[in-house]
Amino acid sequence: MTDYDPRIVSLYDEENPDGPDHDFYRQLAVDVSAESILDIGCGTGILTVTLARHGTTVVGLDPSPNMLAYARRRAGADAVTWLLGDSRTIPASPFNCALMTGNVVQHVPEVNWSRTLRDLHTALAGGGVLAFETRNPAMRAWEGWASGGRTARATPHGELVEWVEAEESAPGVVTLVSHNLFTATNDTVTQTQELVFRDRGTIQSQLRAACFDLDAVYGDWHRTPFTKDAPVMVFVVHSR
């Protein structure tokens, strides 16, 4: 993949701050008494470093060199092992818990998704817990993204004007084109991504095929059971 522009990376935490989603994953790690945690698609490491407390072994894995470079500079980064790559890079040592946060599973194309789940099953010790969230495709969130028009905000890099285009290019696949204009330099950074929207039934079938058993599907970060009109699906499963 084309890496993220370092200016965009530096703004990531402002757009995706520590919040109730991170609280959910931190509490889950406590609930399952996780001694070793894999954060796959860790990004800037904003959540990852907070998991590495009380002697817990934590590995942060991401395919973006610029994201990892930022993560390695954060306070607490020395307590985490940072690795560049995807699920094929997961270390051999078994983990008690694996997380995929920030809707990262939607960035995994269908051709790689089954392999990713198999790799995660191999990485988790018998009974190890996997948790992740993904947007509910029934709510068609991308339609709102494209209707917002241009917005402008002040950043350490000067004024930034942003707008997006989003189109369902195939059933369950949305092509998202993000435009970022730094007005001080008249420099536009454009990034194209394909996001996969899988429904609950599809994901549950894929998890079963990868030898995971379902513990819960929540519709928010307060562990409310999922309903068809919830914006998000939060899956908690364990390996068998």
TORMIKOL-690484 format. One record per residue: x, y negated, z of N, C-alpha, C in turn. Coordinates in steps of 0.1 Angstrom, whole numbers, plus 5000, padded with zeros to 4 digits. Example, Ala and Ser with C-alpha at 12.3 -4.5 7.8 and 13.67 -1.06 7.14 Angstrom:
BEGIN
513250575078512350455078513250335078512850225071513750115071512950005079
This chain:
BEGIN
500850125000500050005000500949885000500349774995501049644996500949595010502149555016502149515030501449375032501049355044500449225048501449115048500948995043501848875044502048845059503348815063503648795077502848675083502348585075501548475080500148525084499648625076498348685080498548765092499648845093499848925105499848845117500548725117500648645129499348585134498348595125496948545129496048655133496448775132495648895134495048895148495848875158495348885172494248775175494348655168493348555170492048595165492048675154490848715147490348845154491248925160490849045166491349055180490848975189491448965203491149085211491849095223491549195232490049175237489249285238487849265242487249395246485949405245485249525250485549655243485949645230486349765223487649825229488649735232489849785239489549835253488649765260488249815273487749955272486949985262486350115260487450215259488450195250489450285248490450305260490650195267491550205279490850295289489550265291488750345301488650495297488550515284488450655279489750725283490950665281492250725284492350755299491750665307491750695321490850815324489650815318488650925321489151055317489951065307490551205303491851225309492351135318493651155324494751175314494751085304495751105293497151075297498051165295499451145298500251105286499751135274500351105262499351065252499550945246498450875237499050845224498350875213498750835200497750735195498250615191497450505186497850505171496950565162497250565148496550455141497350375133496850255128496850145138497950135145498050045157498149905154498449865141498549725138499549645145499149535151500049445158500349495172499749605177500049665190499349595201498349515199497749435209497049535220496449645215495949745225497049835229497849875220498849985222499749955235500249835236501049805248500349815261499049795261498349805273498049945277498150035268497950175271499250235278500350175276501650225281501850185295500950195304501050165318501050285326501550275338501550385348502250505343503250485335504050605331503550685319502450635313501850705301502750695289502950805282503750805270502850765258503250665251502450605240503250595228502650645216503250625203502250545195502850435189502050355180502550375165501550415157501850455143501150365133501750305123501150225114501850225100501150215089501850215076502450075072502149975080502649835076503949795083505049775076506249735082506049595089505349505083505149375089504349385102503349465102502549485115503449535126504249645123505049705133506149605137506649525128507649425132507149325143505849285141505149205150504949275163504549405163504249485175505549495183506649515177507849535184508349415191507849295188508249175195507349135206506249215208505349175219505849215233505349145243505649175257505149325259506049405265505649545268505949635257506549595246506749675234507749785237508649755246509749855249509249985255508049985260507450105266506750195256506650145243505950225233507050275223506750395217507550435206506750395193507450315184506750265172507250345160506350395152506650465140505950415128506650415117506150365104505650485096504350485092503850595084502350615086501950735081500550775083500550905091499450975090499251095099500351195097501051195085502051295082503351265090503351145097504551095105504351125119503251185123502951205138504051305143504651265154505651355160505051495164505951585165505551725168504951745182505451665191504951685205503451665206502751755214501351735215500951615223499751565220499151445227497951495234497551425245496351445252495151365246495551255239494551165234495051095222494151075212494551005200493350905197493750785193492850675190493050625176491950585170491950505157490950395159491550275161490650165165490650055154489849955156489749845146489149895132488249995133487650055120488750105111489850145116490950185107490650305099489650395104489350505096488750475082488150345081487550305069488650275058489850255063490950225053491550355048491150475054491650605049490850655037491350655025490550705014490150845016489050885009488451015011489551125007490351094997491351194993492351235005492551135014493451165025492751185039491451175039490751175052490751315058490451425050490551555056491951595061492951555054494351575058494551505071494151385072494351305084493751375096492551425095491851495106492651625109493051695099493851815102495151785110495851675105497051635112496751595126495651535129495351495142495051615151494351705145494051835153495351905157496251905148497551965151498251895162498151765162498851675172498251685186497051715187496351715200496451855206496851855219496951975226495552035227495352165230494052225231493152145240492052105235491152015243491451875242492451835235492851685234491651605228491551485232490451395228490851305217489951285207490151195196488951095197489250965196488150865196488450765185487350725178487450615168486150555166486150435159484850375155484850345140483650335135483450305121482150235119482050145110480750075108479650165102478450135107477250215102476950165088477050255078476850215064475350165062474450215070473050175068472850025070473749955078473549815080474249725070474949785060475449715049476149585052477149595061477849475067478549395056478949465045479749395035478849285028477549295028476749195021476849065028476949065042477148945049478548885047479548965046480948915044481048825031480348865021480548795008479648675007478648665016477748545016478148425024479348445031479748335040480348215033480748225021481348105014482748085020483247965017484647935021484647865035485547905043485747845056487147795058487347695066488647645068488947635083490247655087490647645101492047605102492447545113493847515116494547635121495847645116496647755121498047705123499047775129500347735130501047715116500447765106500947745092500247635085499447555092498747455085497247505083496547415076495147455073495047585064494147665068493947795060492447795056492247815043490947825037490747975033489648035037489448175035488048195028488048305020486748345014486948495010485948565009485948705005484948734994485348844986484348904977484249044981483049104981482849234985481749304976482049424971481149484962481249634965480049704965480049844966480349904952481649944951482149984938481750134935481450204945480950344944480150374956479250474956478450504968479350524980479150434990479950445003481350385002481750324991483050264989482850114986483450034994483349884992484749834988484849764977486049684974485949554980486949524988486949394995488149314991487949194985489049104981489048984990490148974998490248865007491248755001490748635002491548514996491948425008493248395009493748305020494548195014494048075014494747965008495347875019496747875019497447785028497647645021496847555026496747425018498047345018498847365029500047285030501047315019501047435014501947485004501147524991499847514991499047554980499247694976499547774986499847914984498648004987498248084978497048174980497548314981497248384992497448524994496148594992496148684983495048764979495248914982494348974989494549124992493349194988493449304981492349394978492449524985491349554992491249685000489949754996490049894997488849974995488550035009487350005013486850055026485750165024485950275031485050385030483950385041482750375037481650385047481050525047481350595058480850735059479650735069478650805066477450815075477750915087476950915097477150995108477251145105476251195097476251335093477451375086477951295077479151325069480351335079480451245087481651245097481551365106480351395111480251515120480651645113480251655100480551775092482051785090482751665087484151665085484951695098484451645109485051675122484951825125483751885123483652025125484652115116484752065104485652145095487052135099487452025106488752005111488952065125487952135130488052205143487952105155487152005154486751915165485351935169485151935182483751945188483351805192482051775190481551645193481251625208481651525214481351485228480251385228480351275220479351165220479551085208478451015204478450915194477750795200478450685202477850565208477550455197476650365201476350265192476850125196477650125207478250005211479350035221479949935227481149965236480749985250479449985253478950015266478350155267478650245257478350385257476850405256476150315249474750335245474650435234473850535235473750635225473450565211474050625201473850565187472450575183471950465176470650465170470950425155469950445146470150425132470450285128470050185137470250045134471449985142472250065148473450015155474449975144475249865147476249825137477449915136477749985147478950065147478650205153479450305149479450435154480750465161480750495174481950525182481950675185482850745179482950895180483950925191483551025199484451085209484351235207485451305204485451445201486651505208486651645208487851705214488251825205489551865205489951965196489652105203489552205194489252335199490252435193
